[in-house]
Amino acid sequence: MTYRLAADALVLLHLSFILLVLFGGLLVLWRRRALLVHLPALAWGLAVEGLHLECPLTDWENRMRAAAGSAGYQGGFVEHYIWPLIYPAGLTPGVQLWLGALVLALNLGVYGYVLWRLARRHHE
């Protein structure tokens, strides 16, 4: 039971991290210091998507599930939990690259706005 709860908690942590990668730039609009947390998270998230790396949280969760007596899952967190909610088909490397590019574009836009605001304040 404890291992299963730990695995479930890891799923929530994993989802929280993904949300930070996706929307952490918006936190920077509110508190500029959030970029100290968001930029490394964004870099890791883009590396995982763009280079098709395995996320350690997925492996950790699978080990917890195996210790609880259930089978782990193949693939990554996004493929297992998130992607089926959005699309029933499998995640391809090409789609992963497009998703990574979308995340990068979104965050570049937010950071561009933050820099523009800072520059405008500096010139006033």
Secondary structure, 3 states (H helix, E strand, C coil): CHHHHHHHHHHHHHHHHHHHHHHHHHHHHHCHHHHHHHHHHHHHHHHHHHHCCCCHHHHHHHHHHHHCCCCCCCCCHHHHHHHHHHCCCCCCHHHHHHHHHHHHHHHHHHHHHHHHHHHHHHHC
